[in-house]
Amino acid sequence: MELTNFSFFYSNSVDEEAVGAIAYRNSENTFHGSLVHDFDISIVVVYKDDVDEPAVRHTILQGEQCQVLSVGIDKLQRKLLTGQNHVFLKCILEGEIISDTNEQLAVLKRDFLRFSGLRRDHLLLIGFARFLQKYMDAKIHMKNGRIMDAYQSILGGLYHWAEIELIERGIHPEAAVWEQITGLNTPVRKLYEELTVSTETLDQRIELVLLACEFSMVSKIADCSSILLRILRSRRTPWTVQELMQHPDLESVSSELPLILRKLVYCSLVKEVPVWKETVLYGCEHIRYCAE
């Protein structure tokens, strides 16, 4: 059954408040233990606001196993940015729009596939925040002698470094990031092999990769944080972290901002400006941030 025939299913199974729906067919016909591949068809039904429908439904449609996911359009955009749900990624990258009110899904899909401008900036910021967090975790584990925990953390850091390398080349990171990175002229693949198959001791391997990560972090932080730096420079008055998190261009990456902001201060790319209220005894003002 072709995806174009799913309009019948949509019109009879989804209420009129939905913005539209996107369907993805599993062409492999094999069981891989994931939500994408366990079903013949995955359908994402998108709503303008919060969803009243069940978030997940499993059905049989003309003899085929089908999962239906209901999601608000803002939440869908956030999930696509963070890569948290591979079903959504598959549907937006390879699926077919089967219903679309006011062409909102067509615009979303087009902007996502173009992979430029604000969306690319957001993805780079999120990827770098994850990379930075894993690096910091590994450093702490090594300091406390937790070698295997450090190994696991730095392995995750390399994964996010690979995601950044893909994003910089205009490639959407998917589940098989290491397969995607194969053949690209990037040091992250060699570091992955150095960490996993080298004959040196585990401590030596981790320390080597941590050193490389530190160098990469310094070289990438300005480019990966370009959207945040641009907004910090957009006015003369310094910003509080709350103001930055509420900025329209940063709301979708607000959870990543505090960590990135402190690293930018540490690297002297951002200045913190404490402003004390002299008229209030023992009172204080928020730390504010600016960039030149």
Sine and cosine of phi, psi and omega as CSV:
sin_phi,cos_phi,sin_psi,cos_psi,sin_omega,cos_omega
0.00,0.00,0.80,-0.60,-0.04,-1.00
-0.97,0.24,0.48,-0.88,0.01,-1.00
-0.88,0.48,-0.50,0.87,-0.02,-1.00
-0.90,0.44,-0.27,0.96,0.04,-1.00
-1.00,0.08,-0.02,1.00,-0.08,-1.00
-0.99,0.16,-0.06,1.00,0.06,-1.00
-0.86,0.50,-0.53,0.85,0.04,-1.00
-0.89,0.45,-0.72,0.69,0.02,-1.00
-0.88,0.48,-0.71,0.71,-0.06,-1.00
-0.88,0.48,-0.76,0.65,-0.09,-1.00
-0.91,0.41,-0.39,0.92,-0.03,-1.00
-0.98,-0.19,-0.13,0.99,-0.12,-0.99
-0.83,-0.56,-0.18,0.98,-0.07,-1.00
-0.84,-0.55,0.69,-0.72,-0.04,-1.00
-0.95,0.32,0.20,-0.98,-0.12,-0.99
-0.95,0.31,-0.21,0.98,-0.02,-1.00
-0.98,0.22,-0.18,0.98,-0.03,-1.00
-0.94,0.35,0.61,-0.79,0.09,-1.00
-0.94,0.34,-0.63,0.78,-0.02,-1.00
0.18,-0.98,-0.22,-0.98,-0.03,-1.00
-0.47,-0.88,0.52,-0.85,0.03,-1.00
-0.81,-0.59,0.69,-0.72,-0.03,-1.00
-0.86,-0.50,0.60,-0.80,0.04,-1.00
-0.78,-0.63,0.76,-0.65,0.03,-1.00
-0.98,-0.20,0.75,-0.66,0.11,-0.99
-0.97,0.23,0.93,-0.36,-0.04,-1.00
-1.00,0.03,-0.14,0.99,-0.07,-1.00
-0.99,0.14,-0.44,0.90,0.01,-1.00
0.83,0.56,0.60,0.80,0.02,-1.00
-0.73,-0.68,0.37,-0.93,-0.01,-1.00
-1.00,-0.10,0.87,-0.50,0.00,-1.00
-0.89,-0.45,0.04,1.00,0.03,-1.00
0.98,0.19,0.23,0.97,0.04,-1.00
-0.86,-0.50,0.33,-0.94,-0.04,-1.00
-0.89,0.45,-0.51,0.86,-0.01,-1.00
-0.91,0.42,-0.71,0.71,-0.17,-0.98
-0.99,-0.10,-0.19,0.98,0.00,-1.00
-0.97,0.25,-0.24,0.97,-0.07,-1.00
-0.86,-0.51,0.51,-0.86,0.08,-1.00
-0.93,0.37,-0.63,0.78,-0.06,-1.00
-0.74,-0.68,0.67,-0.74,0.19,-0.98
-0.87,-0.49,0.76,-0.65,0.01,-1.00
-0.84,-0.55,0.81,-0.59,0.08,-1.00
-0.97,-0.24,0.89,-0.45,0.03,-1.00
-0.99,-0.17,0.83,-0.56,-0.16,-0.99
-0.94,-0.34,0.71,-0.70,0.01,-1.00
-0.90,-0.44,0.36,-0.93,0.00,-1.00
-0.95,0.32,-0.68,0.74,-0.06,-1.00
-0.87,-0.50,-0.42,-0.91,0.02,-1.00
-0.87,0.49,0.51,-0.86,-0.12,-0.99
-1.00,-0.07,0.79,-0.61,0.11,-0.99
-1.00,0.02,-0.40,0.92,0.00,-1.00
-0.95,0.31,0.36,-0.93,0.12,-0.99
-0.85,0.53,0.64,-0.77,-0.04,-1.00
-0.90,0.43,-0.54,0.84,-0.02,-1.00
-0.69,-0.73,0.72,-0.70,0.14,-0.99
-0.72,-0.69,0.65,-0.76,0.07,-1.00
-0.91,-0.41,0.81,-0.59,-0.08,-1.00
-0.68,-0.73,0.20,-0.98,0.17,-0.99
-0.93,-0.36,0.85,-0.52,-0.03,-1.00
-0.87,-0.50,0.94,-0.34,-0.02,-1.00
0.75,0.66,0.72,0.70,0.07,-1.00
0.99,0.11,-0.02,1.00,-0.01,-1.00
-0.94,-0.35,0.64,-0.77,0.04,-1.00
-0.96,0.27,0.74,-0.67,-0.11,-0.99
-0.68,-0.73,0.72,-0.69,0.16,-0.99
-0.93,-0.36,0.66,-0.75,0.00,-1.00
-0.87,-0.49,0.86,-0.50,0.02,-1.00
-0.95,-0.32,0.79,-0.61,0.02,-1.00
-0.95,-0.30,0.73,-0.68,-0.09,-1.00
-0.45,-0.89,0.56,-0.83,0.12,-0.99
-0.96,0.29,0.48,-0.87,-0.11,-0.99
-0.92,0.40,-0.56,0.83,0.04,-1.00
-0.92,0.40,-0.67,0.74,0.03,-1.00
-0.92,0.40,-0.61,0.80,0.04,-1.00
-0.88,0.48,-0.70,0.71,0.01,-1.00
-0.88,0.47,-0.63,0.78,0.03,-1.00
-0.91,0.41,-0.67,0.74,0.01,-1.00
-0.90,0.44,-0.62,0.78,0.02,-1.00
-0.92,0.39,-0.62,0.79,0.02,-1.00
-0.90,0.43,-0.72,0.70,-0.09,-1.00
-1.00,0.10,-0.21,0.98,-0.02,-1.00
0.92,0.39,0.44,0.90,-0.10,-1.00
-0.97,0.22,-0.32,0.95,-0.06,-1.00
-0.73,-0.68,0.94,-0.34,-0.07,-1.00
-0.96,0.28,-0.33,0.94,0.10,-0.99
-0.91,0.41,-0.72,0.69,0.04,-1.00
-0.88,0.48,-0.67,0.74,0.02,-1.00
-0.88,0.48,-0.72,0.69,0.00,-1.00
-0.87,0.49,-0.69,0.72,-0.04,-1.00
-0.91,0.42,-0.68,0.73,-0.05,-1.00
-0.96,0.28,-0.53,0.84,-0.03,-1.00
-0.99,0.13,-0.66,0.75,-0.14,-0.99
-0.84,-0.54,-0.13,0.99,-0.07,-1.00
-0.99,0.15,0.07,-1.00,0.00,-1.00
-0.89,-0.46,0.74,-0.68,0.07,-1.00
-0.95,0.30,0.87,-0.50,-0.05,-1.00
-0.97,-0.25,-0.21,0.98,0.11,-0.99
-0.35,-0.93,0.62,-0.79,-0.11,-0.99
-0.37,-0.93,0.98,-0.21,0.05,-1.00
-0.97,0.22,0.82,-0.58,0.04,-1.00
0.86,0.50,0.34,0.94,0.07,-1.00
0.85,0.52,0.50,0.87,0.01,-1.00
-0.93,0.38,-0.63,0.78,0.01,-1.00
-0.95,0.31,-0.57,0.82,0.04,-1.00
-0.89,0.46,-0.66,0.75,0.04,-1.00
-0.91,0.40,-0.69,0.73,0.02,-1.00
-0.87,0.48,-0.72,0.69,0.00,-1.00
-0.90,0.43,-0.68,0.73,0.00,-1.00
-0.89,0.46,-0.72,0.69,-0.02,-1.00
-0.91,0.42,-0.61,0.79,0.00,-1.00
-0.92,0.39,-0.67,0.74,-0.02,-1.00
-0.95,0.31,-0.49,0.87,0.04,-1.00
-0.92,0.40,-0.57,0.82,0.16,-0.99
0.83,0.56,0.79,0.62,-0.02,-1.00
-0.61,-0.80,0.11,-0.99,0.10,-1.00
0.90,0.44,-0.70,-0.71,-0.11,-0.99
-0.87,0.49,-0.63,0.77,-0.02,-1.00
-0.89,0.45,-0.70,0.72,0.03,-1.00
-0.90,0.44,-0.67,0.74,0.02,-1.00
-0.87,0.49,-0.67,0.74,0.03,-1.00
-0.89,0.46,-0.71,0.70,-0.02,-1.00
-0.89,0.45,-0.65,0.76,0.03,-1.00
-0.90,0.43,-0.66,0.75,-0.01,-1.00
-0.91,0.42,-0.69,0.73,0.01,-1.00
-0.91,0.41,-0.71,0.71,0.01,-1.00
-0.88,0.48,-0.66,0.75,-0.01,-1.00
-0.93,0.36,-0.62,0.79,0.04,-1.00
-0.88,0.48,-0.66,0.75,0.03,-1.00
-0.92,0.39,-0.66,0.75,0.05,-1.00
-0.87,0.50,-0.73,0.68,-0.01,-1.00
-0.88,0.47,-0.69,0.73,-0.02,-1.00
-0.89,0.45,-0.68,0.73,0.01,-1.00
-0.92,0.40,-0.62,0.78,0.05,-1.00
-0.88,0.47,-0.73,0.69,0.01,-1.00
-0.89,0.46,-0.66,0.75,0.04,-1.00
-0.87,0.50,-0.70,0.71,-0.02,-1.00
-0.90,0.44,-0.66,0.75,0.02,-1.00
-0.87,0.49,-0.69,0.73,0.00,-1.00
-0.91,0.41,-0.68,0.73,0.02,-1.00
-0.88,0.47,-0.68,0.74,0.01,-1.00
-0.90,0.44,-0.66,0.75,0.00,-1.00
-0.87,0.49,-0.54,0.84,-0.04,-1.00
-0.99,-0.15,0.17,0.99,0.08,-1.00
0.97,0.23,0.29,0.96,0.01,-1.00
-1.00,-0.07,0.98,0.18,-0.18,-0.98
-0.90,0.44,-0.73,0.68,-0.04,-1.00
-0.92,0.39,-0.59,0.81,0.08,-1.00
-0.91,0.41,-0.63,0.78,0.06,-1.00
-0.89,0.45,-0.66,0.75,0.02,-1.00
-0.87,0.50,-0.73,0.68,-0.01,-1.00
-0.89,0.46,-0.66,0.75,-0.02,-1.00
-0.92,0.39,-0.71,0.70,-0.05,-1.00
-0.95,0.32,-0.47,0.88,0.11,-0.99
-0.90,0.44,-0.66,0.75,0.08,-1.00
-0.91,0.42,-0.59,0.81,0.04,-1.00
-0.89,0.46,-0.66,0.75,0.05,-1.00
-0.89,0.45,-0.59,0.81,0.04,-1.00
-0.87,0.50,-0.71,0.70,-0.01,-1.00
-0.95,0.31,-0.51,0.86,0.12,-0.99
-0.88,0.47,-0.68,0.73,0.04,-1.00
-0.88,0.47,-0.63,0.78,0.06,-1.00
-0.87,0.50,-0.69,0.73,0.01,-1.00
-0.88,0.48,-0.69,0.72,0.02,-1.00
-0.87,0.50,-0.62,0.78,0.03,-1.00
-0.93,0.38,-0.71,0.70,-0.02,-1.00
-0.87,0.49,-0.67,0.75,0.01,-1.00
-0.88,0.47,-0.42,0.91,0.01,-1.00
-0.99,-0.12,0.14,0.99,0.03,-1.00
0.97,0.25,0.45,0.89,-0.01,-1.00
-0.93,-0.38,0.78,-0.63,0.04,-1.00
-0.95,0.30,0.85,-0.52,0.09,-1.00
-0.90,0.43,0.73,-0.68,0.05,-1.00
-0.88,-0.48,-0.28,-0.96,-0.05,-1.00
-0.91,0.41,-0.62,0.79,-0.06,-1.00
-1.00,-0.06,0.91,0.43,-0.08,-1.00
-0.89,0.46,-0.67,0.74,-0.04,-1.00
-0.92,0.38,-0.52,0.85,0.10,-0.99
-0.94,0.35,-0.62,0.78,0.02,-1.00
-0.91,0.42,-0.58,0.82,-0.08,-1.00
-0.98,0.20,-0.30,0.95,-0.02,-1.00
-0.86,0.51,0.76,-0.65,0.02,-1.00
1.00,-0.05,-0.21,0.98,0.04,-1.00
-1.00,0.10,0.53,-0.85,-0.01,-1.00
-0.99,0.13,0.99,0.16,-0.04,-1.00
-0.59,-0.81,0.58,-0.82,-0.04,-1.00
-0.97,0.25,-0.23,0.97,-0.13,-0.99
-0.91,0.42,-0.55,0.83,0.02,-1.00
-0.91,0.41,-0.66,0.75,0.02,-1.00
-0.91,0.41,-0.61,0.79,0.04,-1.00
-0.92,0.40,-0.60,0.80,0.06,-1.00
-0.87,0.50,-0.71,0.71,0.02,-1.00
-0.92,0.38,-0.61,0.79,0.04,-1.00
-0.88,0.48,-0.63,0.78,-0.02,-1.00
-0.96,0.27,-0.58,0.81,-0.16,-0.99
-0.99,-0.12,-0.48,0.88,-0.11,-0.99
-0.80,-0.60,0.07,1.00,0.00,-1.00
-0.92,0.39,0.43,-0.90,0.00,-1.00
-1.00,0.06,-0.10,1.00,0.03,-1.00
-0.95,0.32,0.24,-0.97,0.01,-1.00
-0.91,0.42,0.36,-0.93,-0.02,-1.00
-0.88,0.47,-0.65,0.76,0.04,-1.00
-0.85,0.53,-0.71,0.70,-0.02,-1.00
-0.91,0.42,-0.65,0.76,0.01,-1.00
-0.89,0.45,-0.69,0.72,-0.01,-1.00
-0.91,0.43,-0.70,0.71,-0.01,-1.00
-0.88,0.47,-0.64,0.77,0.03,-1.00
-0.89,0.46,-0.71,0.71,-0.02,-1.00
-0.94,0.35,-0.60,0.80,0.06,-1.00
-0.87,0.48,-0.65,0.76,0.04,-1.00
-0.89,0.46,-0.69,0.72,0.02,-1.00
-0.91,0.41,-0.62,0.79,0.02,-1.00
-0.91,0.42,-0.64,0.77,0.03,-1.00
-0.88,0.47,-0.69,0.72,0.02,-1.00
-0.90,0.43,-0.70,0.72,0.00,-1.00
-0.90,0.43,-0.62,0.79,-0.02,-1.00
-0.87,0.49,-0.72,0.69,0.00,-1.00
-0.89,0.45,-0.63,0.78,-0.06,-1.00
-0.97,0.23,-0.42,0.91,-0.09,-1.00
-0.98,-0.18,-0.31,0.95,-0.20,-0.98
-0.87,0.49,-0.64,0.77,-0.03,-1.00
-0.91,0.41,-0.72,0.70,0.00,-1.00
-0.91,0.40,-0.67,0.74,-0.03,-1.00
-0.95,0.32,-0.36,0.93,-0.01,-1.00
-0.96,-0.29,0.33,0.95,-0.13,-0.99
-0.85,0.52,-0.62,0.78,-0.03,-1.00
-0.92,0.40,-0.64,0.77,0.03,-1.00
-0.93,0.37,-0.69,0.72,0.02,-1.00
-0.89,0.45,-0.62,0.78,0.00,-1.00
-0.89,0.45,-0.66,0.75,0.00,-1.00
-0.95,0.32,-0.62,0.79,0.05,-1.00
-0.87,0.49,-0.52,0.85,-0.01,-1.00
-1.00,0.04,-0.05,1.00,-0.17,-0.99
-0.98,0.19,-0.16,0.99,0.05,-1.00
-0.56,-0.83,0.32,-0.95,-0.03,-1.00
-0.97,0.23,-0.54,0.84,-0.03,-1.00
-0.97,0.25,0.77,-0.64,0.04,-1.00
-0.88,0.47,0.36,-0.93,-0.09,-1.00
-0.96,-0.26,0.55,-0.83,0.26,-0.97
-1.00,0.06,0.32,-0.95,0.02,-1.00
-0.91,0.42,-0.53,0.85,0.03,-1.00
-0.90,0.43,-0.65,0.76,0.03,-1.00
-0.90,0.45,-0.66,0.75,0.01,-1.00
-0.91,0.42,-0.67,0.74,-0.03,-1.00
-0.92,0.40,-0.41,0.91,0.00,-1.00
-0.99,-0.10,-0.02,1.00,0.02,-1.00
-0.91,0.42,0.69,-0.72,-0.06,-1.00
-0.82,0.58,-0.58,0.82,-0.02,-1.00
-0.99,0.13,-0.10,1.00,-0.04,-1.00
-0.86,-0.51,-0.08,1.00,-0.05,-1.00
-0.85,0.53,-0.63,0.78,-0.05,-1.00
-0.95,0.30,-0.23,0.97,0.03,-1.00
-0.85,-0.53,0.39,0.92,-0.12,-0.99
-0.88,0.48,-0.57,0.82,-0.04,-1.00
-0.93,0.36,-0.36,0.93,0.01,-1.00
-1.00,0.05,-0.29,0.96,-0.16,-0.99
-0.90,0.43,-0.72,0.69,-0.06,-1.00
-0.83,0.55,-0.71,0.71,-0.01,-1.00
-0.90,0.44,-0.73,0.68,-0.01,-1.00
-0.90,0.44,-0.66,0.75,-0.04,-1.00
-0.87,0.50,-0.70,0.72,-0.01,-1.00
-0.92,0.39,-0.59,0.81,0.04,-1.00
-0.92,0.38,-0.62,0.79,0.04,-1.00
-0.90,0.44,-0.60,0.80,0.08,-1.00
-0.90,0.43,-0.70,0.72,0.00,-1.00
-0.87,0.49,-0.59,0.81,0.00,-1.00
-1.00,0.05,0.10,1.00,0.04,-1.00
0.90,0.43,0.38,0.93,0.10,-1.00
-1.00,0.01,-0.34,0.94,0.05,-1.00
-0.75,-0.66,0.61,-0.79,0.04,-1.00
-0.96,-0.29,0.64,-0.77,0.12,-0.99
-0.99,-0.16,0.67,-0.74,-0.11,-0.99
-0.82,-0.57,1.00,-0.07,0.08,-1.00
-0.96,0.28,0.75,-0.66,-0.02,-1.00
-0.84,-0.54,0.93,-0.37,-0.06,-1.00
-1.00,-0.05,0.62,-0.78,0.06,-1.00
-1.00,0.04,0.93,-0.36,-0.05,-1.00
-0.96,0.28,-0.37,0.93,-0.07,-1.00
-0.99,0.11,-0.15,0.99,-0.04,-1.00
-0.90,-0.44,0.90,-0.44,-0.01,-1.00
-0.91,0.42,0.79,-0.61,-0.02,-1.00
0.88,0.47,0.20,0.98,0.02,-1.00
-1.00,0.03,0.29,-0.96,0.00,-1.00
-0.52,-0.85,0.30,-0.96,0.00,-1.00
-0.93,-0.36,0.37,-0.93,0.06,-1.00
-0.87,0.50,0.54,-0.84,0.21,-0.98
-0.91,0.41,0.69,-0.72,0.01,-1.00
-0.88,-0.48,0.40,-0.91,-0.12,-0.99
-0.81,-0.59,0.59,-0.81,0.06,-1.00
-0.56,-0.83,0.33,-0.94,0.04,-1.00
-0.68,-0.73,0.61,-0.79,-0.01,-1.00
-1.00,0.01,0.00,0.00,0.00,0.00
